Amino acid sequence: MVTIQVQGVIFEKISAVIFDKDGTLENSENFLRNLAQKRSRLIDAQIPGVGEPLLMAFGVEGDQLDPAGLMAVGSRRENEIAAAAYIAETGRGWLESLGIARQAFNEADQYLKDAAPSPLFPGSLEVLKFLSEVGLKLAILSAAPLREVQAFVERYQLGDYIQLQMGVDQGLSKPDPDLYCQACKYLEVEVSTTLMVGDAAVDMEMAKKAGAAGCIGMSWKPETAKNLCQADVIITQLDEIQVLQVADDFE
């Protein structure tokens, strides 16, 4: 087990750290905003007038992406359902509305498939490498589809440090604590010996309800800290996660 200190807060007997991806390890704000705008434009082209309110629902206003908004924290399925709800308000049936939303999302994916990859936040690789080297199990638990999590890990060659790559395609999604418990089961660790590192309220709520040892809020921008009131501690750089002690019998 490892003892971790973050800004004077001590977490003892830690065996694993679970990271969010978007907004925590990956600076994906620009990509997510562009994706939301493309989805909205495609839907608005078929159903004029829906685009602007849909952008607001996604959490996009101008060139800003709300870190607590649907696009930033929701799964693809949740975003599809939200889009379909706006379409259904125009009088279309629910199945037709879902079909229109899904088609627009798929077209947006194709349009942006060659977009420049979102960069790692500074220090992410070094921190993951260090934590792995002291014997901690590391995981990425994201609301993004699994294929996006896998592509992220492969792109930045994180496979040597990440024991679990987990996304949301169907079924459980954040902040359901069962999702966190499922990740711990895959890692073969007790929930009570894990830390969650994330940039959104859903990360904190999920881990708290699951019974994690602690929650570390990641705030790369000062304005995002207001969404992290449930965190035990809020950091602005990943290297604020410091290892104080590694137990002699830790494997």
Buried (B, 14 or more C-beta within 10 A) or exposed (E): BBBBBBEEEEBBBBBBBBBBBBBBBBBBBBBBBBBBBBBBBBBBEEBEEBBEEBBBBBBBEEEEBBBBBBBBBBBBBBBBBBBBBBBBEEEBEEEEBBBBBBEBBEBBBEBBEEEEEBEBBEBBBEBBEBBBEEBBBBBBBBBBBEEBBBBBBEEBEBEEBBBBBBBBEEEBBBBBBEBBBBBBEBBEBBBEBBBBBBBBBBBBBBBBBBBBBBBBBBBBEEEBBEBBEBBBBBBEEBEBBEBEBEEEEBE
